Amino acid sequence: MLRADLLRSEIATTFRRWRTLVLLAVLAGVPVLVGVAVRIQTGRHAAGGGPAFLAGIAGNGLFLVFTALAVTLPVFLPMAVGVVAGDALAGEAHTGTLRYLLVAPAGRTRLLCAKLVTVVAFCLAGTLVVALSALATGALLFPLGKVTLLSGTSIPFGEGLLRALAIAGVVALSLLGVAALGLFVSTLTDSGVAAMATTVGLVLTAQILDGIPQLQAIQPYLFPHYWLSFADLLRDPVYLDGILRNLGLQALYAAVFGSAAWARFTTRDITA
């Protein structure tokens, strides 16, 4: 059973690091940059001009939440998660603190679970930081009101806010595959930098492969393939097929690479 004190210690240590705080600050800055850019753009053009997504944000600041999550999910969020996950165990091994953690009666399995839960907590925190920053920026720069969905129907602002929260939850769960992959890579090396770089490199490679038309046969099995399916929550009725496929794929990656991380870590010779 996972010990509460061990989990609290891991979460507190991770979120107190300057690297983590900088990553969260960068994530919070993306919606601000997008909002300011849209504000400047709409100031130069008449109402209704410009791309459709710009018009949507200018008409309702809540759309900045959807846009910011769509912008950060392909690159910024998975890279940030890759950095935290890749450093989870490799960083401890590099600084020589891993063997001291294992001296305590926590055990390797409990420590690995605590690391995984901490990375998942960062997935949720990073997503919420983007969403809250976008909501605050959208409220300051643009009007708020009824939300016009992709299907053309309008819903009250309160319901739109609930859909934004649901989208943030789906986005956070979409990062589970990256979290498990990064944790597995972190068990393979004693270099935190190498683990972080490898995880980020694998994320970028999967993104590139997912964009090559000739590889359509394997793309449904790549963890980023259904990431943007959260947009189906902005339809009426909501389309769940893509979202369920995304969550199922993330669960599969989490199970496979989580098990691989456990197999590697529980048999690894910790000498550093």
C-alpha positions as CSV (number, residue, x, y, z in Angstrom):
1,M,0.0,0.0,0.0
2,L,1.3,3.5,-0.9
3,R,2.3,5.4,2.2
4,A,0.7,8.9,2.5
5,D,3.9,10.4,4.0
6,L,6.0,9.1,1.1
7,L,3.6,10.5,-1.4
8,R,3.4,13.9,0.3
9,S,7.1,14.1,0.4
10,E,7.5,13.3,-3.3
11,I,4.9,15.7,-4.4
12,A,6.2,18.5,-2.2
13,T,9.8,17.9,-3.3
14,T,8.8,17.9,-7.0
15,F,6.7,21.1,-6.9
16,R,9.3,23.0,-4.9
17,R,12.0,22.5,-7.5
18,W,12.9,25.6,-9.5
19,R,12.7,23.5,-12.7
20,T,9.1,22.6,-12.0
21,L,8.1,26.1,-11.1
22,V,9.7,27.4,-14.3
23,L,7.9,24.8,-16.4
24,L,4.5,25.8,-14.8
25,A,5.3,29.5,-15.4
26,V,6.1,28.8,-19.1
27,L,2.8,26.9,-19.4
28,A,0.9,29.8,-17.8
29,G,2.6,32.3,-20.1
30,V,1.4,30.5,-23.3
31,P,-2.3,31.5,-23.0
32,V,-1.3,35.1,-22.1
33,L,0.8,35.3,-25.3
34,V,-2.1,33.8,-27.4
35,G,-4.6,36.2,-25.8
36,V,-2.5,39.3,-26.4
37,A,-1.8,38.3,-30.0
38,V,-5.5,37.7,-30.6
39,R,-6.3,41.1,-29.0
40,I,-3.8,42.9,-31.2
41,Q,-5.0,41.0,-34.3
42,T,-8.7,41.8,-33.7
43,G,-7.8,45.4,-33.0
44,R,-6.4,45.7,-36.5
45,H,-9.3,44.1,-38.3
46,A,-13.0,44.7,-38.3
47,A,-15.3,42.4,-36.4
48,G,-15.7,39.1,-38.2
49,G,-12.4,39.4,-40.0
50,G,-9.5,37.0,-39.7
51,P,-9.4,33.3,-39.0
52,A,-12.4,31.7,-37.4
53,F,-10.7,30.8,-34.2
54,L,-9.6,34.4,-33.7
55,A,-13.2,35.6,-34.1
56,G,-14.3,32.9,-31.6
57,I,-11.9,34.1,-28.9
58,A,-12.7,37.8,-29.6
59,G,-16.4,37.1,-29.2
60,N,-16.0,35.0,-26.0
61,G,-13.0,34.8,-23.8
62,L,-13.8,31.3,-22.7
63,F,-12.7,30.1,-26.2
64,L,-9.2,31.1,-25.1
65,V,-9.2,28.1,-22.7
66,F,-10.0,25.7,-25.6
67,T,-7.5,27.3,-27.9
68,A,-4.7,27.4,-25.2
69,L,-5.2,23.7,-24.5
70,A,-5.1,22.9,-28.2
71,V,-1.9,24.9,-28.6
72,T,-0.1,23.5,-25.6
73,L,-1.1,19.8,-25.8
74,P,0.9,18.8,-28.9
75,V,4.2,20.3,-27.7
76,F,4.4,22.3,-24.4
77,L,2.5,20.0,-22.1
78,P,4.0,16.7,-23.1
79,M,7.5,18.2,-23.1
80,A,7.0,19.5,-19.6
81,V,5.7,16.1,-18.5
82,G,8.6,14.4,-20.2
83,V,11.1,16.5,-18.3
84,V,9.5,15.8,-14.9
85,A,8.9,12.1,-15.6
86,G,12.4,11.6,-17.1
87,D,14.1,13.1,-14.1
88,A,11.9,11.2,-11.5
89,L,14.3,8.3,-10.9
90,A,17.3,9.2,-13.0
91,G,17.8,12.5,-11.3
92,E,17.8,10.8,-7.9
93,A,20.3,8.3,-9.1
94,H,22.5,11.1,-10.5
95,T,22.6,13.0,-7.3
96,G,23.1,9.9,-5.2
97,T,19.9,10.2,-3.2
98,L,18.1,7.1,-4.8
99,R,19.9,4.6,-2.6
100,Y,19.0,6.6,0.5
101,L,15.4,6.6,-0.5
102,L,15.5,2.8,-0.8
103,V,17.1,2.5,2.6
104,A,13.9,3.7,4.1
105,P,11.2,1.0,4.6
106,A,9.3,2.3,1.6
107,G,10.4,-0.4,-0.8
108,R,11.0,-0.1,-4.6
109,T,7.4,-0.7,-5.6
110,R,6.0,2.0,-3.3
111,L,8.7,4.5,-4.3
112,L,7.9,3.8,-8.0
113,C,4.2,4.3,-7.4
114,A,4.9,7.5,-5.5
115,K,6.9,8.8,-8.4
116,L,4.2,7.8,-10.9
117,V,1.4,9.5,-8.9
118,T,3.6,12.6,-8.6
119,V,4.1,12.8,-12.3
120,V,0.4,12.3,-12.8
121,A,-0.2,15.1,-10.3
122,F,2.1,17.3,-12.5
123,C,0.0,16.4,-15.6
124,L,-3.1,17.7,-13.8
125,A,-1.4,20.7,-12.4
126,G,0.2,21.7,-15.7
127,T,-3.2,21.4,-17.5
128,L,-5.0,23.4,-14.8
129,V,-2.4,26.1,-14.9
130,V,-2.9,26.5,-18.7
131,A,-6.7,26.4,-18.3
132,L,-6.8,28.9,-15.4
133,S,-4.3,31.3,-17.0
134,A,-6.4,31.2,-20.2
135,L,-9.6,31.8,-18.4
136,A,-8.2,34.8,-16.5
137,T,-6.6,36.2,-19.6
138,G,-9.8,35.7,-21.6
139,A,-11.9,37.4,-18.9
140,L,-9.6,40.4,-18.9
141,L,-9.2,40.9,-22.6
142,F,-12.5,39.7,-24.1
143,P,-16.2,39.6,-23.2
144,L,-17.8,36.5,-21.6
145,G,-21.2,35.0,-22.4
146,K,-23.0,32.2,-24.2
147,V,-20.8,29.7,-25.9
148,T,-21.5,28.7,-29.5
149,L,-20.4,25.1,-30.0
150,L,-18.8,23.6,-33.1
151,S,-22.2,22.2,-34.0
152,G,-23.7,25.7,-34.1
153,T,-25.9,25.5,-31.0
154,S,-25.4,27.9,-28.1
155,I,-25.1,27.0,-24.4
156,P,-25.1,29.1,-21.2
157,F,-21.7,30.3,-20.0
158,G,-22.0,28.1,-16.9
159,E,-22.4,25.0,-19.0
160,G,-19.5,26.2,-21.2
161,L,-17.4,26.5,-18.1
162,L,-18.2,22.9,-17.1
163,R,-17.3,21.7,-20.6
164,A,-14.0,23.6,-20.3
165,L,-13.3,21.7,-17.0
166,A,-14.2,18.4,-18.7
167,I,-11.8,19.2,-21.5
168,A,-9.0,20.0,-19.1
169,G,-9.6,16.6,-17.4
170,V,-9.4,14.8,-20.8
171,V,-6.2,16.7,-21.7
172,A,-4.6,15.8,-18.3
173,L,-5.5,12.1,-18.9
174,S,-4.1,12.3,-22.4
175,L,-0.7,12.8,-20.9
176,L,-0.7,9.5,-19.0
177,G,1.1,7.7,-21.8
178,V,3.9,10.2,-21.8
179,A,4.1,10.0,-18.0
180,A,4.5,6.2,-18.0
181,L,7.0,6.3,-20.9
182,G,9.1,8.9,-19.2
183,L,9.2,7.0,-16.0
184,F,10.3,3.9,-17.8
185,V,13.1,5.8,-19.5
186,S,14.1,7.2,-16.1
187,T,14.7,3.6,-14.9
188,L,17.2,2.9,-17.7
189,T,19.9,5.5,-16.9
190,D,21.5,7.3,-14.0
191,S,21.6,10.6,-16.0
192,G,18.6,12.9,-15.5
193,V,19.5,15.0,-18.5
194,A,19.7,11.9,-20.7
195,A,16.4,10.6,-19.5
196,M,14.7,13.9,-20.0
197,A,16.2,14.4,-23.5
198,T,15.2,10.8,-24.5
199,T,11.6,11.2,-23.3
200,V,11.2,14.5,-25.1
201,G,12.8,13.1,-28.2
202,L,10.4,10.1,-28.2
203,V,7.4,12.5,-27.8
204,L,8.6,14.6,-30.8
205,T,9.3,11.4,-32.8
206,A,5.8,10.1,-32.2
207,Q,4.4,13.5,-33.2
208,I,6.4,13.4,-36.5
209,L,5.3,9.9,-37.3
210,D,1.7,10.8,-36.6
211,G,1.9,13.5,-39.3
212,I,3.3,11.4,-42.1
213,P,0.4,10.2,-44.4
214,Q,2.3,7.1,-45.5
215,L,2.2,5.8,-41.9
216,Q,-1.6,5.8,-41.5
217,A,-1.5,2.1,-40.6
218,I,0.4,2.6,-37.4
219,Q,-0.8,6.1,-36.4
220,P,-3.9,4.9,-34.5
221,Y,-1.4,3.1,-32.1
222,L,0.7,6.2,-31.4
223,F,-0.1,7.9,-28.1
224,P,-0.5,11.4,-29.6
225,H,-2.9,10.3,-32.4
226,Y,-6.2,11.1,-30.5
227,W,-4.9,14.0,-28.4
228,L,-7.1,16.6,-30.0
229,S,-10.3,14.5,-29.8
230,F,-11.2,16.6,-26.8
231,A,-12.7,19.1,-29.3
232,D,-15.7,16.6,-29.6
233,L,-16.8,17.9,-26.2
234,L,-17.7,21.1,-27.9
235,R,-20.3,19.4,-30.0
236,D,-24.0,18.8,-29.4
237,P,-24.5,16.0,-29.0
238,V,-21.0,15.1,-27.7
239,Y,-19.0,12.6,-29.8
240,L,-17.4,10.1,-27.4
241,D,-15.7,7.7,-29.9
242,G,-12.5,9.6,-30.3
243,I,-12.3,10.5,-26.6
244,L,-12.8,6.9,-25.5
245,R,-10.2,5.7,-28.0
246,N,-7.7,8.3,-26.7
247,L,-8.3,7.3,-23.0
248,G,-8.1,3.6,-23.8
249,L,-4.8,4.1,-25.7
250,Q,-3.4,6.2,-22.8
251,A,-4.4,3.4,-20.4
252,L,-2.7,0.8,-22.6
253,Y,0.6,2.8,-22.7
254,A,0.4,3.5,-19.0
255,A,-0.1,-0.3,-18.3
256,V,2.7,-1.4,-20.7
257,F,5.4,1.1,-19.7
258,G,4.3,1.2,-16.1
259,S,4.8,-2.5,-15.9
260,A,8.1,-2.2,-17.8
261,A,9.3,0.5,-15.4
262,W,8.4,-1.8,-12.4
263,A,10.2,-4.8,-13.9
264,R,13.3,-2.8,-14.6
265,F,13.4,-0.8,-11.3
266,T,12.7,-3.8,-9.0
267,T,15.5,-5.8,-10.5
268,R,18.0,-2.9,-11.0
269,D,21.3,-2.8,-9.1
270,I,21.3,0.5,-7.3
271,T,25.0,1.3,-6.6
272,A,25.0,5.1,-6.9
